[in-house]
Amino acid sequence: MALARLGYHFSLPSLTQQTPQLRGAIAVAGTFKTPIWLEPFLWAAPKKKTSHSKKRMRASNKGLENKENVTQCPACGNNKLLHHLCSHCYGEIKNAHKVAN
């Protein structure tokens, strides 16, 4: 930890001790004075680095799923999603509308 190299040593209060007393903007826990804005960062720090394998295992269920709602367009035969317009037929209608205007 970078702060440990600078000579800062943190001692977190145990559960048996009373809650830290507030003096201005400084929380006193034992002999070390921790700034109140720094406390949430000290509590949320992970103990060890998450390995590549653990990260990949956690992300393994985020892949794409196969779509089961794909059908053929009755007009042109291209693939389309159920309850959606066929992109090929829509393009033809759009071009015909541009030519008409």
N, C-alpha and C positions, 0 to 999 in steps of 0.2 A: 504494500500500500504506500502511495506517495507521501502521505502525511506521517507515516511511521518513520520514513527516512529523514524527515525534517525534525524528528524528535518529539512528535505528538503521539502520545499513547492514550488510547481511549479505554475507559473502564465503564461498562454499562451497569446500571443498578440491577441488583437481583430482585426477584419477586417478593422476597421477605422484607426488603427495605421499604420505607415509606416513599411516597412519590417525591420527585425532586422539588425543592423549594425554588420559587421564582424570585429573583432579585433583578428588577429592571427587565432587560431583554436577555439575561443569561440564566440558564438552568444549571443548578449546582447538583452534581451527583458524585458523592465521595469527595475526592480532592481535585478532580479535573473539572474545569468549567467549559461546558459545551454550549455554543451559541444555539439559541432556540430554533433558528432557521435551518440549522444543520442536522437536527435530530432525525427528521424523517428519512434523510439520505443514509444515515448510519444504520437505522433499523432495516432498511430495504435492501441492503447490499447482499448479494449472493456469496456464499462461503467459497464456492469453487466455480471455475469456468465450466460452462455447459459444453460437453464434447461434441464433435462433429456428428458422431453416431447418434447421440441423444437428440440433437436438433433434427436430424433426418428422420428418425423414428417418429418424432412428434408431428412432423410435416407429411408423413407418409399417407395419411388419410385425406389430404387436401387435393387429390388429383381430380381430373375431369371424369364425369360419369357418362356412360353411353346414353344417348337419347333414344327413347322408345316411341316418341310421338312424331316420327317422320313417315310421311306417306307420299304417294305419287299424286301430282296434280291431275285432275280429271281432264283438263283441257289440253295440256301439252305433254304430260308424262314426266316432267322434271320432278326432282325431290323437293318437298316443302314440309314445313311444320304444320301439324293439325291446327285448324282455326286461324291460320295465317294466309296471307296472299302469297301466291307463287311469285318469286322475284322475276322470273322470265316473263310471265304474263303481265305483271305490273309494269315492267319496262316497256313492253309493246303498247300498253294503254297510255303510258306517259308520253311516248314518242308520237302516238297518233293524236293526242291532245295538243301537243306542241305544233304539229303540222296544221291542225284545224284552226288554231288561233294565229 
